[in-house]
Amino acid sequence: MMIVSYDFESDRTRARFAKFLEKHGRRIQYSVFEIRNSDRVLRNILDEIELRYRKQFTGADSILIYRICEGCKKRILRYGYAENEEKEIVIL
């Protein structure tokens, strides 16, 4: 799992990057996504950032990526709506 936080000066680039991340994870804040998937998918995301977005960076742009290990996942505290993200849903 990884957490991706970003800020782009260009509205167009910001919107395109958000749309790209929505394909792979879920938005947890306006410019913050949680990506849960295989190492292959995570590698594809990193490659896309390197190939497409990194060359467009201005001095005001940034992407922060926090890789979360399996042991650290258990230490994440969730409150409010986020509490329900980890619970099993049973529909009768």
C-alpha positions, -999 to +999 in steps of 0.1 A: +000+000+000+011+036-005-002+070+002+003+096-026+000+133-019+004+158-047+002+195-056+006+209-091+005+246-100-013+238-132-050+230-127-050+208-159-021+187-147-036+184-112-069+172-126-052+147-150-031+133-122-061+129-099-080+111-127-050+088-132-048+080-095-086+073-093-080+043-116-057+027-090-069+038-056-093+058-036-092+095-026-089+100+011-084+138+010-086+163-019-050+157-030-043+125-012-049+090-024-045+055-009-033+029-033-038-007-024-027-032-049+000-055-061+037-045-064+032-045-102+004-019-101+025+002-077+055+000-101+033+011-130+022+041-110+058+050-102+068+045-139+039+068-150+050+095-126+086+093-139+077+092-176+048+116-178+046+140-148+081+145-136+093+162-168+064+187-164+074+198-128+078+234-120+094+248-089+059+247-072+049+211-081+054+181-058+044+145-054+050+127-021+048+089-019+046+071+014+051+033+011+033+015+039+046-019+050+023-047+061+032-043+097+025-005+096-009-010+081-021-024+114-010+008+131-032+031+110-058+047+131-091+056+114-119+078+127-152+089+114-162+077+079-127+062+075-134+036+103-158+018+080-133+014+051-117-017+067-149-034+079-165-063+061-199-055+046-227-081+049-258-076+028-288-098+035 
